[in-house]
C-alpha cells in the first residue's frame, strides 16, 4: 500500500513569465536532496515544468501539488482558467493555441501536454470549459516494480 | 568533444562557465522551442538556441544540459547569465546561425538527441 512521505503545494500565477519555472526548480531541488534517481528527477522535472508553463500561458492561477510516496511521485495541477474544449486535439503533438508572444518565450509549440504524458506512468487530464483544468501525473519510483 | 573545442570551432564568446570548458559533450539538441529540448533530454547534452530569456537556462536545468550556445549573435540578459553561473551551466554565444552550428558540430561527431 502506498505511503505518503512528503506533500508540498505551490501557487502559480497566470502570465507570470518571470517566475515561471521556479516551482519545478524547487521540486527537483527537493528530489536531488533526497538523492532520488536522476532519471526519475528528469521525468518529474519535465512534467512539472511543462504543467507550470501551461498555467502561466493559459490559466489565471493554479495550485501545483507535489506528493512523494514510498513507491511513486505524483504531480497534480488544478487551475482556474478557460479550460480545454477538445482534449483529444490538445493532446496532439504540434497542436497549439499559443500566441506569438508565448512562442517568443520559447513555449506554445504544442509539445507540453504530450511531454507530460510521455514522462508519466499514469496521466489524467480533466477539463471544464470556463472553469479550469486538472492534470494528474504519477511516476513510479521503481520502474520495474 | 570538449566545450573548449566547441567554443573554438563555433567561434564563441564565453559568457559564463570558463571553468566548465573541460566538460565532454557527445550529443546536442537545437531548437528555439524549449518543449522540443524537453522532449529529447540527454544528460550533459549541449543546447543550441536563439532563445535568450531565462527559460533557456531553466530548461537546461530541468534537462541536465551542460552548456548552451546562443546563435545569430543573440545574447541573454544579466539575470539569465547569473542563474547559469549559479547553477554551473556554461553559456556561449556565436554570430553563426543555428544551421551552421549544427552542421559544424555534426561534422565533428556530435550526435543529435533523440
gemmi code that builds the backbone of each chain (N, CA, C; Angstrom):
import gemmi

chains = {
    "A": [
        ("UNK", (0.841, -1.190, 0.000), (0.000, 0.000, 0.000), (0.884, 1.250, 0.000)),
        ("UNK", (0.483, 2.252, -0.790), (1.262, 3.476, -0.914), (1.269, 4.283, 0.378)),
        ("UNK", (2.473, 4.686, 0.797), (2.568, 5.526, 1.988), (3.112, 6.898, 1.587)),
        ("UNK", (2.353, 7.948, 1.914), (2.765, 9.304, 1.558), (3.858, 9.791, 2.503)),
        ("UNK", (4.963, 10.289, 1.925), (6.096, 10.719, 2.745), (6.231, 12.241, 2.816)),
        ("UNK", (5.823, 12.904, 1.741), (6.022, 14.356, 1.684), (5.002, 14.955, 0.720)),
        ("UNK", (4.432, 16.098, 1.117), (3.466, 16.774, 0.240), (3.748, 18.272, 0.306)),
        ("UNK", (3.902, 18.885, -0.855), (4.130, 20.335, -0.899), (3.229, 20.942, -1.953)),
        ("UNK", (2.657, 22.107, -1.650), (1.818, 22.793, -2.629), (2.416, 24.146, -2.972)),
        ("UNK", (2.259, 24.530, -4.226), (2.799, 25.793, -4.719), (1.705, 26.524, -5.493)),
        ("UNK", (1.671, 27.842, -5.353), (0.743, 28.646, -6.150), (1.489, 29.159, -7.390)),
        ("UNK", (0.863, 29.003, -8.546), (1.453, 29.513, -9.788), (0.455, 30.496, -10.403)),
        ("UNK", (0.942, 31.675, -10.784), (0.052, 32.696, -11.338), (0.145, 32.773, -12.856)),
        ("UNK", (-1.000, 32.940, -13.480), (-1.056, 33.112, -14.933), (-0.301, 34.365, -15.359)),
        ("UNK", (0.325, 34.294, -16.515), (1.072, 35.425, -17.124), (2.350, 35.797, -16.366)),
        ("UNK", (2.665, 35.042, -15.321), (3.864, 35.376, -14.546), (5.087, 34.690, -15.178)),
        ("UNK", (5.458, 35.172, -16.346), (6.555, 34.537, -17.094), (7.888, 34.666, -16.361)),
        ("UNK", (8.017, 35.749, -15.589), (9.284, 35.991, -14.919), (9.626, 34.881, -13.917)),
        ("UNK", (8.608, 34.441, -13.166), (8.873, 33.421, -12.143), (8.530, 32.009, -12.608)),
        ("UNK", (8.049, 31.886, -13.831), (7.691, 30.564, -14.353), (8.906, 29.658, -14.320)),
        ("UNK", (8.721, 28.460, -13.823), (9.828, 27.511, -13.757), (10.391, 27.381, -12.354)),
        ("UNK", (9.997, 28.291, -11.458), (10.565, 28.226, -10.104), (10.005, 27.069, -9.296)),
        ("UNK", (8.728, 26.744, -9.541), (8.131, 25.603, -8.832), (8.846, 24.306, -9.217)),
        ("UNK", (9.057, 24.121, -10.516), (9.724, 22.881, -10.943), (11.170, 22.853, -10.454)),
        ("UNK", (11.807, 24.031, -10.404), (13.191, 24.072, -9.883), (13.206, 23.661, -8.415)),
        ("UNK", (12.187, 24.112, -7.676), (12.130, 23.782, -6.251), (11.853, 22.283, -6.049)),
        ("UNK", (10.926, 21.757, -6.848), (10.589, 20.331, -6.744), (11.810, 19.464, -7.066)),
        ("UNK", (12.521, 19.813, -8.129), (13.681, 18.985, -8.494), (14.797, 19.131, -7.448)),
        ("UNK", (14.902, 20.322, -6.832), (15.921, 20.501, -5.782), (15.607, 19.594, -4.586)),
        ("UNK", (14.328, 19.487, -4.236), (13.930, 18.597, -3.125), (14.336, 17.155, -3.458)),
        ("UNK", (14.054, 16.754, -4.700), (14.338, 15.361, -5.098), (15.843, 15.092, -5.139)),
        ("UNK", (16.614, 16.119, -5.555), (18.080, 15.945, -5.578), (18.609, 15.789, -4.154)),
        ("UNK", (18.065, 16.595, -3.233), (18.481, 16.483, -1.821), (18.185, 15.096, -1.265)),
        ("UNK", (17.100, 14.510, -1.739), (16.704, 13.173, -1.256), (17.423, 12.053, -2.020)),
        ("UNK", (18.306, 12.471, -2.958), (19.091, 11.516, -3.760), (18.211, 10.522, -4.514)),
        ("UNK", (17.135, 11.043, -5.078), (16.276, 10.230, -5.948), (17.026, 10.000, -7.276)),
        ("UNK", (16.763, 8.889, -7.923), (17.384, 8.540, -9.206), (17.264, 9.716, -10.204)),
        ("UNK", (18.390, 10.159, -10.790), (18.349, 11.303, -11.724), (17.361, 11.130, -12.889)),
        ("UNK", (17.165, 9.900, -13.362), (16.201, 9.670, -14.453), (14.781, 10.024, -14.001)),
        ("UNK", (14.479, 9.684, -12.748), (13.159, 9.999, -12.184), (13.024, 11.514, -12.007)),
        ("UNK", (14.099, 12.151, -11.510), (14.065, 13.608, -11.311), (13.836, 14.315, -12.652)),
        ("UNK", (14.499, 13.816, -13.688), (14.336, 14.398, -15.019), (12.867, 14.329, -15.446)),
        ("UNK", (12.251, 13.159, -15.257), (10.847, 12.999, -15.673), (9.918, 13.889, -14.849)),
        ("UNK", (10.129, 13.924, -13.547), (9.290, 14.786, -12.684), (9.508, 16.254, -13.066)),
        ("UNK", (10.748, 16.595, -13.360), (11.074, 17.973, -13.744), (10.364, 18.381, -15.023)),
        ("UNK", (10.391, 17.515, -16.023), (9.726, 17.832, -17.296), (8.218, 17.982, -17.074)),
        ("UNK", (7.632, 17.051, -16.336), (6.178, 17.099, -16.066), (5.820, 18.409, -15.356)),
        ("UNK", (6.557, 18.742, -14.305), (6.221, 19.930, -13.509), (6.453, 21.210, -14.300)),
        ("UNK", (7.554, 21.254, -15.020), (7.897, 22.459, -15.788), (6.872, 22.717, -16.887)),
        ("UNK", (6.532, 21.673, -17.627), (5.557, 21.842, -18.714), (4.187, 22.232, -18.160)),
        ("UNK", (3.798, 21.601, -17.049), (2.494, 21.913, -16.455), (2.478, 23.358, -15.958)),
        ("UNK", (3.589, 23.757, -15.364), (3.716, 25.121, -14.855), (3.639, 26.136, -16.003)),
        ("UNK", (4.304, 25.842, -17.095), (4.280, 26.768, -18.232), (2.876, 26.855, -18.815)),
        ("UNK", (2.154, 25.742, -18.825), (0.774, 25.773, -19.316), (-0.084, 26.696, -18.465)),
        ("UNK", (0.113, 26.649, -17.146), (-0.641, 27.526, -16.239), (-0.301, 28.985, -16.545)),
        ("UNK", (1.003, 29.269, -16.645), (1.444, 30.646, -16.888), (0.889, 31.164, -18.211)),
        ("UNK", (0.849, 30.299, -19.217), (0.400, 30.744, -20.538), (-1.114, 30.890, -20.630)),
        ("UNK", (-1.849, 29.946, -20.014), (-3.279, 29.890, -20.325), (-4.219, 30.163, -19.154)),
        ("UNK", (-3.782, 29.897, -17.931), (-4.736, 29.955, -16.805), (-4.606, 31.253, -16.011)),
        ("UNK", (-5.558, 31.457, -15.108), (-5.463, 32.629, -14.211), (-4.506, 32.309, -13.069)),
        ("UNK", (-4.699, 31.143, -12.484), (-3.798, 30.702, -11.416), (-4.004, 29.198, -11.199)),
        ("UNK", (-3.098, 28.615, -10.441), (-3.210, 27.176, -10.194), (-2.487, 26.805, -8.911)),
        ("UNK", (-2.905, 25.667, -8.383), (-2.162, 25.066, -7.281), (-1.469, 23.819, -7.824)),
        ("UNK", (-0.166, 23.793, -7.649), (0.632, 22.637, -8.061), (0.979, 21.864, -6.793)),
        ("UNK", (0.554, 20.626, -6.724), (0.838, 19.812, -5.537), (1.762, 18.661, -5.926)),
        ("UNK", (2.792, 18.543, -5.142), (3.811, 17.519, -5.377), (3.724, 16.530, -4.219)),
        ("UNK", (3.552, 15.262, -4.522), (3.399, 14.257, -3.465), (4.440, 13.154, -3.667)),
        ("UNK", (5.280, 13.011, -2.661), (6.259, 11.923, -2.705), (5.742, 10.787, -1.837)),
        ("UNK", (5.605, 9.623, -2.422), (5.197, 8.446, -1.661), (6.337, 7.441, -1.697)),
        ("UNK", (6.173, 6.335, -0.995), (7.283, 5.380, -0.952), (7.487, 4.655, -2.280)),
        ("UNK", (6.447, 4.643, -3.132), (6.590, 3.922, -4.397), (6.371, 4.793, -5.635)),
        ("UNK", (5.992, 6.070, -5.447), (5.778, 6.921, -6.621), (5.851, 8.400, -6.258)),
        ("UNK", (5.972, 9.211, -7.308), (5.901, 10.661, -7.152), (4.720, 11.122, -7.998)),
        ("UNK", (3.850, 11.938, -7.395), (2.704, 12.446, -8.146), (2.762, 13.963, -8.210)),
        ("UNK", (2.342, 14.501, -9.337), (2.228, 15.946, -9.513), (0.793, 16.218, -9.951)),
        ("UNK", (0.117, 17.093, -9.188), (-1.272, 17.411, -9.508), (-1.371, 18.924, -9.691)),
        ("UNK", (-1.935, 19.320, -10.809), (-2.059, 20.749, -11.102), (-3.535, 21.056, -11.325)),
        ("UNK", (-4.105, 21.894, -10.466), (-5.512, 22.270, -10.609), (-5.561, 23.763, -10.875)),
        ("UNK", (-6.028, 24.124, -12.073), (-6.026, 25.552, -12.398), (-7.433, 26.121, -12.504)),
        ("UNK", (-7.492, 27.446, -12.370), (-8.696, 28.192, -12.696), (-8.387, 28.898, -14.002)),
        ("UNK", (-9.135, 28.550, -15.033), (-8.806, 29.122, -16.334), (-9.873, 28.796, -17.354)),
        ("UNK", (-9.555, 28.959, -18.613), (-10.569, 28.805, -19.664), (-10.965, 27.356, -19.938)),
        ("UNK", (-10.150, 26.409, -19.452), (-10.433, 25.005, -19.753), (-10.048, 24.657, -21.185)),
        ("UNK", (-10.130, 23.366, -21.494), (-9.727, 22.878, -22.823), (-10.972, 22.317, -23.522)),
        ("UNK", (-11.419, 22.942, -24.596), (-12.646, 22.481, -25.256), (-12.512, 21.080, -25.876)),
        ("UNK", (-11.333, 20.774, -26.423), (-11.158, 19.493, -27.115), (-9.847, 18.849, -26.643)),
        ("UNK", (-9.959, 17.951, -25.675), (-8.763, 17.360, -25.063), (-7.984, 16.513, -26.068)),
        ("UNK", (-8.718, 15.786, -26.917), (-8.057, 14.932, -27.914), (-7.142, 15.770, -28.818)),
        ("UNK", (-7.662, 16.910, -29.222), (-6.892, 17.813, -30.083), (-5.701, 18.399, -29.317)),
        ("UNK", (-5.945, 18.776, -28.056), (-4.880, 19.373, -27.242), (-3.734, 18.393, -27.008)),
        ("UNK", (-4.047, 17.089, -27.052), (-3.010, 16.077, -26.817), (-2.199, 15.775, -28.079)),
        ("UNK", (-2.639, 16.292, -29.220), (-1.904, 16.012, -30.460), (-0.615, 16.828, -30.507)),
        ("UNK", (0.544, 16.161, -30.683), (1.796, 16.916, -30.754), (1.726, 17.958, -31.877)),
        ("UNK", (2.081, 19.172, -31.551), (2.105, 20.248, -32.550), (0.872, 21.116, -32.534)),
        ("UNK", (-0.221, 20.627, -31.900), (-1.422, 21.452, -31.844), (-1.261, 22.472, -30.723)),
        ("UNK", (-1.533, 23.729, -31.024), (-1.373, 24.772, -30.004), (-2.279, 25.953, -30.294)),
        ("UNK", (-2.735, 26.600, -29.239), (-3.490, 27.838, -29.403), (-2.658, 29.021, -28.882)),
        ("UNK", (-1.366, 28.810, -28.754), (-0.491, 29.841, -28.169), (-0.371, 31.062, -29.081)),
        ("UNK", (-0.110, 32.185, -28.461), (0.104, 33.422, -29.214), (1.574, 33.518, -29.633)),
        ("UNK", (1.852, 34.455, -30.551), (3.241, 34.673, -30.970), (4.106, 35.069, -29.770)),
        ("UNK", (3.508, 35.831, -28.869), (4.248, 36.284, -27.688), (4.703, 35.077, -26.843)),
        ("UNK", (3.800, 34.098, -26.693), (4.159, 32.893, -25.926), (5.286, 32.136, -26.626)),
        ("UNK", (5.224, 32.073, -27.961), (6.282, 31.345, -28.690), (7.613, 32.074, -28.564)),
        ("UNK", (7.539, 33.387, -28.509), (8.788, 34.144, -28.318), (9.435, 33.832, -26.965)),
        ("UNK", (8.593, 33.370, -26.014), (9.135, 32.976, -24.710), (9.728, 31.565, -24.764)),
        ("UNK", (9.556, 30.878, -25.895), (10.123, 29.537, -26.056), (9.136, 28.416, -25.803)),
        ("UNK", (7.859, 28.781, -25.639), (6.839, 27.765, -25.352), (5.642, 27.944, -26.287)),
        ("UNK", (4.697, 26.997, -26.197), (3.494, 27.113, -27.013), (3.639, 26.475, -28.388)),
        ("UNK", (4.457, 25.417, -28.462), (4.657, 24.721, -29.737), (3.855, 23.414, -29.812)),
        ("UNK", (2.958, 23.230, -28.863), (2.099, 22.044, -28.909), (2.792, 20.766, -28.455)),
        ("UNK", (3.787, 20.918, -27.596), (4.514, 19.729, -27.127), (4.379, 19.514, -25.629)),
        ("UNK", (3.793, 20.482, -24.938), (3.749, 20.430, -23.478), (2.972, 19.242, -22.939)),
        ("UNK", (1.707, 19.133, -23.329), (0.899, 18.013, -22.812), (1.446, 16.658, -23.263)),
        ("UNK", (1.846, 16.508, -24.556), (2.463, 15.225, -24.939), (3.725, 14.902, -24.124)),
        ("UNK", (4.518, 15.934, -23.802), (5.711, 15.694, -22.986), (5.328, 15.218, -21.582)),
        ("UNK", (4.249, 15.807, -21.032), (3.811, 15.392, -19.691), (3.366, 13.932, -19.735)),
        ("UNK", (2.563, 13.600, -20.730), (2.058, 12.225, -20.835), (3.206, 11.225, -21.036)),
        ("UNK", (4.143, 11.595, -21.902), (5.268, 10.693, -22.218), (6.091, 10.361, -20.974)),
        ("UNK", (6.185, 11.312, -20.065), (7.020, 11.103, -18.877), (6.257, 10.544, -17.687)),
        ("UNK", (4.961, 10.269, -17.869), (4.129, 9.795, -16.765), (3.881, 8.295, -16.883)),
        ("UNK", (3.823, 7.627, -15.733), (3.344, 6.237, -15.743), (1.821, 6.226, -15.690)),
        ("UNK", (1.248, 7.211, -15.017), (-0.210, 7.395, -15.049), (-0.473, 8.866, -15.321)),
        ("UNK", (-1.441, 9.134, -16.179), (-1.707, 10.519, -16.591), (-3.206, 10.713, -16.742)),
        ("UNK", (-3.727, 11.748, -16.093), (-5.157, 12.056, -16.218), (-5.295, 13.542, -16.514)),
        ("UNK", (-6.088, 13.860, -17.523), (-6.350, 15.258, -17.870), (-7.861, 15.450, -17.890)),
        ("UNK", (-8.330, 16.341, -17.038), (-9.769, 16.638, -16.996), (-9.933, 18.141, -17.142)),
        ("UNK", (-10.961, 18.549, -17.878), (-11.135, 19.978, -18.067), (-12.598, 20.343, -18.221)),
        ("UNK", (-12.935, 21.505, -17.701), (-14.282, 22.032, -17.876), (-14.150, 23.427, -18.466)),
        ("UNK", (-14.744, 23.613, -19.636), (-14.634, 24.915, -20.299), (-15.225, 26.006, -19.404)),
        ("UNK", (-14.469, 27.070, -19.245), (-14.917, 28.197, -18.424), (-14.576, 28.044, -16.946)),
        ("UNK", (-14.112, 26.875, -16.566), (-13.799, 26.666, -15.139), (-12.314, 26.383, -14.907)),
        ("UNK", (-11.812, 25.375, -15.581), (-10.399, 25.080, -15.376), (-10.022, 23.671, -15.781)),
        ("UNK", (-8.772, 23.359, -15.519), (-8.191, 22.090, -15.970), (-7.438, 21.448, -14.820)),
        ("UNK", (-7.514, 20.125, -14.778), (-6.767, 19.370, -13.768), (-5.851, 18.382, -14.491)),
        ("UNK", (-4.597, 18.439, -14.152), (-3.629, 17.495, -14.716), (-3.073, 16.668, -13.560)),
        ("UNK", (-3.108, 15.363, -13.709), (-2.525, 14.472, -12.698), (-1.508, 13.577, -13.390)),
        ("UNK", (-0.330, 13.536, -12.829), (0.727, 12.688, -13.384), (1.397, 11.948, -12.241)),
        ("UNK", (1.630, 10.667, -12.430), (2.430, 9.971, -11.416), (3.520, 9.162, -12.094)),
        ("UNK", (4.623, 9.071, -11.378), (5.822, 8.393, -11.894), (6.265, 7.393, -10.827)),
        ("UNK", (6.380, 6.154, -11.221), (6.789, 5.116, -10.246), (8.272, 5.281, -9.899)),
        ("UNK", (8.587, 5.051, -8.649), (9.985, 5.176, -8.236), (10.804, 3.973, -8.672)),
        ("UNK", (10.163, 2.835, -8.689), (10.851, 1.653, -9.205), (10.210, 1.298, -10.538)),
        ("UNK", (10.894, 1.640, -11.667), (10.277, 1.416, -12.969), (9.960, -0.036, -13.272)),
        ("UNK", (10.599, -0.952, -12.517), (10.332, -2.381, -12.759), (9.363, -2.952, -11.757)),
        ("UNK", (8.906, -2.071, -10.817), (8.040, -2.552, -9.760), (6.607, -2.695, -10.182)),
    ],
    "B": [
        ("UNK", (33.526, 15.548, -27.520), (34.176, 16.812, -27.859), (34.084, 17.744, -26.644)),
        ("UNK", (35.202, 18.328, -26.276), (35.172, 19.205, -25.108), (34.546, 20.558, -25.448)),
        ("UNK", (34.002, 21.200, -24.423), (33.364, 22.502, -24.648), (34.353, 23.547, -25.159)),
        ("UNK", (35.621, 23.442, -24.735), (36.574, 24.445, -25.246), (36.835, 24.247, -26.742)),
        ("UNK", (36.737, 22.997, -27.216), (36.886, 22.754, -28.657), (35.645, 23.267, -29.400)),
        ("UNK", (34.479, 23.088, -28.782), (33.231, 23.612, -29.379), (33.301, 25.143, -29.452)),
        ("UNK", (33.780, 25.751, -28.391), (33.969, 27.216, -28.395), (34.824, 27.640, -29.597)),
        ("UNK", (35.898, 26.881, -29.855), (36.813, 27.262, -30.935), (36.189, 27.072, -32.313)),
        ("UNK", (35.542, 25.912, -32.545), (35.025, 25.668, -33.905), (33.815, 26.554, -34.224)),
        ("UNK", (33.070, 26.954, -33.191), (31.909, 27.830, -33.437), (32.247, 29.311, -33.208)),
        ("UNK", (33.508, 29.585, -32.950), (33.977, 30.967, -32.729), (33.123, 31.680, -31.678)),
        ("UNK", (33.030, 31.038, -30.514), (32.135, 31.542, -29.468), (32.845, 32.461, -28.489)),
        ("UNK", (32.053, 33.351, -27.945), (32.463, 34.102, -26.766), (31.895, 33.330, -25.568)),
        ("UNK", (32.671, 33.205, -24.502), (32.186, 32.511, -23.309), (31.561, 33.547, -22.379)),
        ("UNK", (30.258, 33.407, -22.124), (29.546, 34.386, -21.287), (29.656, 34.031, -19.812)),
        ("UNK", (29.656, 32.741, -19.527), (29.938, 32.263, -18.174), (30.309, 30.781, -18.252)),
        ("UNK", (31.040, 30.317, -17.253), (31.405, 28.900, -17.203), (32.760, 28.595, -17.813)),
        ("UNK", (33.673, 29.558, -17.790), (35.011, 29.310, -18.342), (35.672, 28.115, -17.644)),
        ("UNK", (35.302, 27.899, -16.384), (35.879, 26.783, -15.622), (35.226, 25.440, -15.968)),
        ("UNK", (34.197, 25.476, -16.801), (33.481, 24.229, -17.138), (33.841, 23.727, -18.531)),
        ("UNK", (34.780, 24.399, -19.198), (35.031, 24.098, -20.614), (35.761, 22.775, -20.844)),
        ("UNK", (36.160, 22.110, -19.766), (36.763, 20.784, -19.920), (35.704, 19.690, -20.037)),
        ("UNK", (34.440, 20.055, -19.887), (33.333, 19.074, -19.952), (33.225, 18.463, -21.346)),
        ("UNK", (33.052, 17.144, -21.398), (32.885, 16.451, -22.675), (31.424, 16.399, -23.066)),
        ("UNK", (31.159, 16.653, -24.341), (29.788, 16.627, -24.856), (29.770, 15.730, -26.083)),
        ("UNK", (28.794, 14.820, -26.156), (28.715, 14.000, -27.368), (27.367, 14.148, -28.077)),
        ("UNK", (26.441, 14.886, -27.458), (25.084, 14.987, -28.001), (24.610, 16.437, -27.907)),
        ("UNK", (23.813, 16.845, -28.899), (23.280, 18.211, -28.865), (21.819, 18.214, -29.288)),
        ("UNK", (21.119, 19.250, -28.842), (19.743, 19.475, -29.283), (19.661, 20.937, -29.701)),
        ("UNK", (19.010, 21.192, -30.842), (18.943, 22.562, -31.352), (17.495, 22.958, -31.573)),
        ("UNK", (17.055, 23.998, -30.876), (15.681, 24.480, -31.072), (15.473, 25.788, -30.316)),
        ("UNK", (14.529, 26.579, -30.816), (14.076, 27.745, -30.047), (12.869, 27.375, -29.196)),
        ("UNK", (12.340, 26.162, -29.397), (11.186, 25.694, -28.624), (11.693, 24.870, -27.446)),
        ("UNK", (11.462, 25.349, -26.251), (12.009, 24.656, -25.082), (11.370, 23.284, -24.868)),
        ("UNK", (10.102, 23.126, -25.276), (9.468, 21.808, -25.147), (10.131, 20.780, -26.066)),
        ("UNK", (10.716, 21.250, -27.169), (11.434, 20.327, -28.051), (12.703, 19.838, -27.367)),
        ("UNK", (13.324, 20.715, -26.592), (14.512, 20.316, -25.818), (14.097, 19.304, -24.749)),
        ("UNK", (12.959, 19.578, -24.107), (12.489, 18.683, -23.040), (11.961, 17.360, -23.592)),
        ("UNK", (11.607, 17.345, -24.870), (11.070, 16.115, -25.473), (12.172, 15.092, -25.731)),
        ("UNK", (13.418, 15.555, -25.822), (14.524, 14.623, -26.107), (15.687, 14.915, -25.173)),
        ("UNK", (15.451, 14.804, -23.861), (16.535, 15.155, -22.935), (17.655, 14.121, -22.964)),
        ("UNK", (18.849, 14.603, -22.886), (20.024, 13.718, -22.869), (21.006, 14.330, -21.881)),
        ("UNK", (21.300, 13.642, -20.786), (22.172, 14.228, -19.776), (23.503, 14.710, -20.366)),
        ("UNK", (23.906, 15.882, -19.965), (25.165, 16.515, -20.394), (25.147, 16.991, -21.843)),
        ("UNK", (23.968, 16.999, -22.472), (23.915, 17.457, -23.862), (24.170, 18.961, -23.946)),
        ("UNK", (24.443, 19.392, -25.171), (24.613, 20.811, -25.474), (23.299, 21.315, -26.070)),
        ("UNK", (22.843, 22.492, -25.650), (21.655, 23.094, -26.260), (22.092, 24.220, -27.185)),
        ("UNK", (21.573, 24.204, -28.406), (21.863, 25.281, -29.360), (20.543, 26.006, -29.592)),
        ("UNK", (20.499, 27.300, -29.317), (19.217, 28.002, -29.395), (19.398, 29.486, -29.696)),
        ("UNK", (18.331, 30.072, -30.205), (18.306, 31.526, -30.380), (17.483, 32.184, -29.290)),
        ("UNK", (16.920, 31.355, -28.392), (16.088, 31.874, -27.302), (16.982, 32.313, -26.146)),
        ("UNK", (16.957, 33.587, -25.829), (17.930, 34.089, -24.847), (17.318, 34.392, -23.483)),
        ("UNK", (16.012, 34.193, -23.305), (15.448, 34.566, -21.997), (15.810, 33.522, -20.927)),
        ("UNK", (15.370, 33.793, -19.708), (15.788, 32.971, -18.567), (15.277, 31.530, -18.677)),
        ("UNK", (14.242, 31.325, -19.500), (13.716, 29.966, -19.649), (14.691, 29.031, -20.372)),
        ("UNK", (15.614, 29.604, -21.129), (16.636, 28.746, -21.748), (17.455, 28.068, -20.652)),
        ("UNK", (17.821, 28.824, -19.632), (18.628, 28.250, -18.537), (17.751, 27.368, -17.641)),
        ("UNK", (16.507, 27.789, -17.396), (15.629, 26.955, -16.559), (15.357, 25.614, -17.250)),
        ("UNK", (15.199, 25.641, -18.566), (15.005, 24.394, -19.311), (16.265, 23.535, -19.240)),
        ("UNK", (17.412, 24.173, -19.384), (18.686, 23.450, -19.312), (18.832, 22.746, -17.966)),
        ("UNK", (18.403, 23.426, -16.920), (18.489, 22.845, -15.569), (17.625, 21.590, -15.448)),
        ("UNK", (16.403, 21.700, -15.938), (15.483, 20.558, -15.860), (16.015, 19.389, -16.690)),
        ("UNK", (16.609, 19.693, -17.845), (17.015, 18.636, -18.790), (18.477, 18.209, -18.619)),
        ("UNK", (19.134, 18.656, -17.539), (20.550, 18.305, -17.289), (21.464, 18.689, -18.455)),
        ("UNK", (21.161, 19.812, -19.080), (22.002, 20.316, -20.173), (23.271, 20.920, -19.559)),
        ("UNK", (24.429, 20.637, -20.179), (25.670, 21.135, -19.568), (26.056, 22.520, -20.064)),
        ("UNK", (25.625, 22.853, -21.280), (26.023, 24.149, -21.836), (25.025, 24.602, -22.893)),
        ("UNK", (24.945, 25.906, -23.076), (24.061, 26.474, -24.102), (24.912, 27.306, -25.058)),
        ("UNK", (24.681, 27.128, -26.356), (25.274, 28.016, -27.353), (24.146, 28.885, -27.918)),
        ("UNK", (24.228, 30.182, -27.730), (23.257, 31.113, -28.302), (23.731, 31.500, -29.702)),
        ("UNK", (22.843, 31.395, -30.674), (23.234, 31.604, -32.080), (22.803, 32.984, -32.587)),
        ("UNK", (23.243, 33.286, -33.818), (22.848, 34.509, -34.533), (23.192, 35.780, -33.765)),
        ("UNK", (24.222, 35.732, -32.958), (24.642, 36.930, -32.221), (23.741, 37.296, -31.057)),
        ("UNK", (22.770, 36.414, -30.735), (21.849, 36.713, -29.629), (22.565, 36.541, -28.294)),
        ("UNK", (22.193, 37.388, -27.354), (22.829, 37.317, -26.031), (21.776, 37.404, -24.936)),
        ("UNK", (21.926, 36.584, -23.892), (20.985, 36.659, -22.767), (21.263, 37.875, -21.887)),
        ("UNK", (20.279, 38.203, -21.042), (20.488, 39.335, -20.138), (21.284, 38.889, -18.899)),
        ("UNK", (21.585, 39.848, -18.052), (22.432, 39.596, -16.872), (21.824, 38.561, -15.929)),
        ("UNK", (20.479, 38.639, -15.732), (19.819, 37.720, -14.787), (19.951, 36.277, -15.278)),
        ("UNK", (19.875, 36.095, -16.578), (19.996, 34.755, -17.163), (21.426, 34.236, -16.983)),
        ("UNK", (22.391, 35.109, -17.234), (23.803, 34.718, -17.065), (24.082, 34.383, -15.596)),
        ("UNK", (23.499, 35.191, -14.696), (23.708, 34.970, -13.258), (23.176, 33.605, -12.827)),
        ("UNK", (21.960, 33.266, -13.302), (21.370, 31.966, -12.951), (22.246, 30.820, -13.461)),
        ("UNK", (22.744, 30.964, -14.695), (23.598, 29.919, -15.275), (24.889, 29.767, -14.468)),
        ("UNK", (25.441, 30.899, -14.055), (26.688, 30.860, -13.272), (26.451, 30.116, -11.959)),
        ("UNK", (25.324, 30.477, -11.319), (24.963, 29.860, -10.029), (24.748, 28.355, -10.178)),
        ("UNK", (24.143, 27.946, -11.283), (23.794, 26.534, -11.483), (24.850, 25.758, -12.270)),
        ("UNK", (25.954, 26.408, -12.577), (27.085, 25.774, -13.266), (26.703, 25.228, -14.651)),
        ("UNK", (26.082, 26.107, -15.421), (25.799, 25.802, -16.827), (26.612, 26.796, -17.659)),
        ("UNK", (27.414, 26.276, -18.580), (28.246, 27.165, -19.394), (27.391, 27.834, -20.469)),
        ("UNK", (27.607, 29.132, -20.677), (26.884, 29.858, -21.728), (27.890, 30.393, -22.738)),
        ("UNK", (27.639, 30.080, -24.017), (28.496, 30.562, -25.090), (27.635, 31.290, -26.110)),
        ("UNK", (28.231, 32.242, -26.821), (27.478, 32.980, -27.834), (28.298, 33.038, -29.111)),
        ("UNK", (27.607, 32.802, -30.236), (28.284, 32.844, -31.527), (27.478, 33.700, -32.510)),
        ("UNK", (28.165, 34.251, -33.485), (27.476, 35.007, -34.529), (26.899, 34.060, -35.587)),
        ("UNK", (27.334, 32.793, -35.573), (26.857, 31.827, -36.572), (25.371, 31.522, -36.371)),
        ("UNK", (24.709, 31.093, -37.437), (23.314, 30.683, -37.357), (23.188, 29.259, -36.851)),
        ("UNK", (21.946, 28.868, -36.548), (21.717, 27.535, -35.975), (22.121, 26.417, -36.942)),
        ("UNK", (21.781, 26.600, -38.240), (22.082, 25.552, -39.222), (23.587, 25.325, -39.319)),
        ("UNK", (24.335, 26.416, -39.378), (25.793, 26.283, -39.488), (26.380, 25.635, -38.234)),
        ("UNK", (25.883, 26.040, -37.077), (26.382, 25.443, -35.818), (26.155, 23.925, -35.827)),
        ("UNK", (24.939, 23.536, -36.207), (24.606, 22.100, -36.217), (25.496, 21.359, -37.213)),
        ("UNK", (25.676, 21.954, -38.388), (26.488, 21.299, -39.422), (27.925, 21.108, -38.963)),
        ("UNK", (28.490, 22.149, -38.398), (29.890, 22.086, -37.946), (30.043, 21.030, -36.843)),
        ("UNK", (29.124, 21.052, -35.875), (29.241, 20.101, -34.754), (29.007, 18.667, -35.220)),
        ("UNK", (28.088, 18.492, -36.145), (27.822, 17.145, -36.673), (29.066, 16.598, -37.371)),
        ("UNK", (29.734, 17.468, -38.108), (30.972, 17.070, -38.799), (32.054, 16.672, -37.797)),
        ("UNK", (31.967, 17.226, -36.605), (32.942, 16.881, -35.563), (32.462, 15.708, -34.702)),
        ("UNK", (31.405, 15.054, -35.123), (30.996, 13.822, -34.441), (29.928, 13.976, -33.374)),
        ("UNK", (29.393, 15.190, -33.207), (28.319, 15.368, -32.214), (27.024, 14.807, -32.795)),
        ("UNK", (26.311, 14.020, -31.976), (25.053, 13.407, -32.421), (23.863, 14.245, -31.942)),
        ("UNK", (22.759, 14.053, -32.633), (21.529, 14.724, -32.207), (20.852, 13.933, -31.101)),
        ("UNK", (20.226, 14.635, -30.155), (19.459, 13.956, -29.097), (18.149, 13.476, -29.698)),
        ("UNK", (17.786, 12.227, -29.408), (16.531, 11.700, -29.972), (15.618, 11.257, -28.840)),
    ],
}
model = gemmi.Model(1)
for chain_id, residues in chains.items():
    chain = gemmi.Chain(chain_id)
    for i, (resn, *xyz) in enumerate(residues, 1):
        res = gemmi.Residue()
        res.name, res.seqid = resn, gemmi.SeqId(i, " ")
        for name, pos in zip(("N", "CA", "C"), xyz):
            atom = gemmi.Atom()
            atom.name, atom.element = name, gemmi.Element(name[0])
            atom.pos, atom.b_iso = gemmi.Position(*pos), 0.0
            res.add_atom(atom)
        chain.add_residue(res)
    model.add_chain(chain)
structure = gemmi.Structure()
structure.add_model(model)
structure.setup_entities()
